[in-house]
Amino acid sequence: MPDDSPEIEEYLEVVYRMQERGEKATTQEIAEELGISQPSVTQMFKKLAKSGFLEYVPRRGVSLTKKGEETGRSVLRKHRLLESFLMLLGISKNKAHGEACKLEHSVSDEVEEKLRRVISSSAGGALKRKNLKKITLLKPGAKGKVIFISGGKGASQRLVDLGMTPGETIRVDSNSSFGGPVRLCVRGCCIAVGRGLAEKIFVEAD
């Protein structure tokens, strides 16, 4: 089985998602997530551990190595970009998620970059909206739908890694008037984002 097979990528993406949410990736949890038997998951865990993608301790779950984390993050980032692109085409979020699951393993780094540019360019016109605000201007408890991410490739890629893609709703958990990081909640996770990076997120406030 090649290191970049869709099956391996699927496992690493699921484990990465769970670690991102602060959940423990156990055999049972992964089996339920993928809809397969626990023995099959255990067998794959052993293969992935042998290939250096994760650390596996029976009955205690797994944790990704740097190699596994990089692969899982890459697949998830492509998935999120595909979701955003499909939603720009008018496809519902639920259907876009399913289609992105099918396509994410076929997206090259070159196509990923072009997707990012198309999404950024398409969302750019939304800056003309009167109710568009930087998320750093929202008060704690307020929510907003991501419309546009300014800045270059590095900032855009970092925010996509954090799940903050156009179309996603973000809730401000804390936002100090004295500067410093902003705590944002998206896709079931709450994370502290540096103010400079957070200021690149433009949202349509609820």
PECOR-V478174 format. One record per pair of residues at least 24 apart in sequence whose C-alpha atoms are under 10 Angstrom apart, sorted by the first residue. I is the first residue (numbers start at 1). J is the second residue. D is the distance in Angstrom with one decimal. If there is no record, write none. Layout:
BEGIN
i = <I I>
j = <J J>
d = <D D>
END
This chain:
BEGIN
i = <1 3 3 3 3 3 4 4 5 6 6 6 6 6 7 7 8 8 8 8 8 8 8 8 9 9 9 9 9 9 9 9 9 10 10 10 10 10 10 10 10 11 11 11 11 11 11 12 12 12 12 12 12 12 12 12 12 12 12 12 12 12 13 13 13 13 13 13 13 13 13 13 13 14 14 14 14 15 15 15 15 15 15 15 15 16 16 16 16 16 16 16 16 16 16 16 17 17 17 17 19 19 19 19 20 20 20 20 20 20 20 20 20 21 21 21 21 21 22 22 22 24 24 24 24 25 25 25 25 25 26 26 26 26 26 26 26 26 27 27 27 27 27 28 28 29 30 73 73 73 74 74 74 74 74 74 75 75 75 75 75 75 76 76 76 76 76 76 76 76 77 77 77 77 77 77 77 77 77 77 78 78 78 78 78 78 78 78 78 78 78 78 78 78 79 79 79 79 79 79 80 80 80 80 80 80 80 80 80 81 81 81 81 81 81 81 81 81 81 81 81 82 82 82 82 82 83 83 83 84 84 84 84 84 84 84 85 85 85 85 85 85 85 85 85 86 87 87 88 88 88 88 88 88 93 93 113 113 116 116 116 116 116 117 117 117 119 119 119 119 119 120 120 120 120 120 120 120 120 120 121 121 122 122 123 123 123 123 123 123 123 124 124 124 126 126 126 127 127 127 129 130 131 131 131 131 132 132 132 132 133 133 133 133 133 133 134 134 134 134 134 134 134 134 135 135 135 135 135 135 135 135 135 135 135 135 135 135 135 136 136 136 136 136 136 136 136 136 136 136 136 136 136 136 136 136 136 136 137 137 137 137 137 137 138 138 138 138 138 138 138 139 139 139 139 139 139 139 140 140 140 140 140 140 140 140 140 141 141 141 141 141 141 141 141 142 142 142 142 142 142 142 143 143 143 143 143 143 143 143 143 143 143 143 144 144 144 144 144 144 144 144 144 144 145 145 145 145 145 145 145 145 145 146 146 146 146 146 146 147 147 147 147 147 148 148 148 148 148 149 149 149 149 149 149 149 150 150 150 150 150 151 151 151 151 152 155 155 155 155 155 156 156 156 158 159 159 159 159 159 162 162 162 162 162 162 163 163 163 164 165 166 166 166 167 167 168 169 169 169 169 170 170 170 171>
j = <47 48 51 52 53 71 71 105 105 75 102 104 105 106 44 105 44 45 47 48 53 68 71 72 68 71 72 73 74 75 76 104 105 34 71 72 75 76 101 104 105 41 44 45 48 68 72 45 48 53 54 63 64 68 69 70 71 72 73 74 75 76 68 69 70 71 72 73 74 75 76 77 79 72 73 75 76 54 62 63 64 68 69 72 73 63 64 68 69 70 71 72 73 74 75 76 72 73 76 187 62 63 64 69 73 161 162 163 187 188 189 190 191 187 188 189 190 191 188 189 190 60 61 62 63 60 61 62 63 64 56 57 58 59 60 61 62 63 58 59 60 61 62 59 61 61 61 160 161 162 104 105 109 112 157 161 101 104 105 106 107 161 100 101 104 105 160 161 162 163 104 112 157 158 159 160 161 162 163 165 103 104 105 106 107 108 109 111 112 113 115 116 160 161 103 104 105 107 112 160 104 160 161 162 163 164 165 166 168 112 113 115 116 118 119 157 160 161 163 165 166 107 112 115 116 119 165 166 167 115 116 119 165 166 167 168 115 116 118 119 120 122 165 166 167 119 166 167 118 119 122 123 166 167 167 168 153 157 153 156 157 160 165 152 153 156 147 148 149 165 166 147 148 149 150 151 152 156 165 166 148 149 147 148 147 148 149 150 166 167 202 148 149 150 202 203 204 202 203 204 204 204 203 204 205 206 202 203 204 205 199 201 202 203 204 205 198 199 200 201 202 203 204 205 170 171 172 175 182 184 195 198 199 200 201 202 203 204 205 172 174 175 176 177 179 181 182 183 184 195 196 197 198 199 200 201 202 203 172 175 177 199 202 203 171 172 173 174 175 203 205 171 172 173 174 175 176 177 171 172 173 174 175 176 182 183 184 170 171 172 173 174 175 184 185 170 171 172 173 174 205 206 169 170 171 172 173 184 185 186 203 204 205 206 168 169 170 171 172 202 203 204 205 206 169 170 171 201 202 203 204 205 206 170 201 202 203 204 205 201 202 203 204 205 200 201 202 203 204 197 198 199 200 201 202 203 197 199 200 201 202 197 199 200 201 200 196 197 198 200 201 197 200 201 197 193 197 198 200 201 186 187 189 190 191 193 187 188 189 201 201 201 202 203 203 204 203 203 204 205 206 201 203 205 205>
d = <9.4 8.9 7.8 10.0 9.2 9.9 8.5 8.7 8.2 9.8 9.6 8.9 5.8 8.5 9.4 9.2 8.3 9.8 9.4 7.7 9.3 9.7 9.4 9.3 9.1 7.0 6.6 9.8 9.3 6.8 9.3 9.4 7.3 8.8 9.9 8.0 8.1 9.3 8.8 9.4 8.4 8.9 8.5 8.8 9.1 9.8 8.1 10.0 8.9 8.0 8.7 10.0 7.9 6.4 7.4 9.2 6.9 4.7 8.4 9.8 8.4 9.2 9.0 8.5 9.8 7.6 4.2 6.8 8.4 6.2 5.9 9.6 9.5 7.6 9.9 9.8 8.7 9.5 8.2 7.8 7.5 9.2 8.8 7.5 9.9 8.8 7.4 8.4 6.5 9.2 9.0 5.5 6.6 10.0 9.6 8.1 8.1 8.4 7.8 9.9 9.8 8.0 8.6 9.6 9.6 9.9 8.6 9.8 9.8 9.3 7.3 9.7 9.8 8.4 6.6 5.4 8.4 9.9 9.7 8.0 9.9 8.8 6.9 7.8 8.4 8.7 5.4 5.8 7.3 9.6 9.6 9.8 9.2 7.5 6.7 4.0 6.5 9.4 8.7 7.7 8.5 6.2 8.3 9.5 8.9 9.3 9.6 9.9 6.8 9.5 9.6 10.0 9.1 9.7 10.0 8.1 9.6 6.4 7.0 9.8 8.8 9.9 9.8 9.4 8.0 9.8 9.0 7.5 9.9 8.9 8.9 8.7 7.9 9.3 9.5 6.1 5.5 8.7 7.9 9.6 8.9 5.8 8.4 9.5 7.1 9.0 8.8 9.3 6.3 9.4 8.8 9.3 8.9 9.3 7.8 5.2 8.6 9.1 9.6 9.9 8.9 7.1 8.5 10.0 7.2 8.9 7.0 9.4 9.9 7.5 9.5 6.7 6.6 10.0 7.9 9.8 7.5 9.9 9.6 7.3 8.9 9.1 8.5 7.4 9.1 9.5 8.9 9.3 9.1 9.1 9.3 7.2 6.7 6.1 6.7 8.7 7.1 8.6 7.9 6.2 9.9 9.4 10.0 9.0 9.9 9.9 9.1 7.8 9.8 7.8 8.1 8.9 9.1 8.8 8.7 9.6 8.4 9.3 8.3 8.0 8.3 9.4 9.9 9.7 8.7 9.7 9.9 8.7 9.4 9.3 7.9 9.3 6.7 6.8 7.9 9.6 9.8 8.7 9.9 8.6 9.0 9.9 9.7 8.8 6.1 5.3 8.1 9.7 7.6 9.8 10.0 6.2 8.3 8.4 9.4 9.7 9.4 8.2 9.5 9.9 8.4 9.1 8.4 6.0 6.8 9.4 6.4 5.6 4.8 6.9 9.5 8.4 5.4 5.5 6.4 7.1 7.9 5.7 7.0 5.7 4.4 6.2 8.8 9.4 8.6 9.1 7.8 9.5 9.1 9.2 9.7 6.8 6.5 8.2 5.9 5.9 6.1 8.9 8.5 8.5 9.8 7.1 9.2 9.4 9.5 9.6 7.2 9.8 9.8 7.3 9.4 9.8 6.4 5.8 9.0 8.2 8.9 9.8 9.8 8.5 9.3 8.6 9.8 10.0 9.1 7.0 10.0 9.5 7.8 9.5 8.0 9.5 6.8 8.4 7.6 6.5 8.9 9.3 7.8 5.0 5.1 4.9 6.0 8.8 9.5 8.9 9.2 9.9 6.3 5.4 5.8 7.7 9.5 9.8 9.9 8.5 5.8 5.6 8.0 9.7 7.6 7.5 6.7 5.6 4.3 6.3 9.3 9.6 9.3 10.0 8.6 8.6 6.0 5.8 8.4 5.5 5.5 6.6 8.5 8.6 5.2 5.2 4.1 5.5 4.2 6.2 8.9 9.8 8.4 5.1 5.1 6.5 7.6 7.1 6.9 6.0 4.4 6.6 8.9 7.9 5.9 5.2 6.5 10.0 8.2 6.3 5.1 6.9 9.3 9.7 9.4 8.9 5.5 4.8 6.1 8.9 9.4 8.5 4.9 6.7 7.8 8.9 9.7 6.5 9.3 9.8 9.7 6.7 9.5 7.9 9.8 9.2 8.6 9.3 8.8 9.2 8.1 8.6 9.2 8.6 8.2 9.1 9.0 9.8 8.4 9.3 6.8 9.8 9.0 8.3 9.3 9.3 9.2 8.7 9.2 9.7 9.4 8.5 9.2 9.3 9.4 10.0 8.4 9.5 9.9>
END
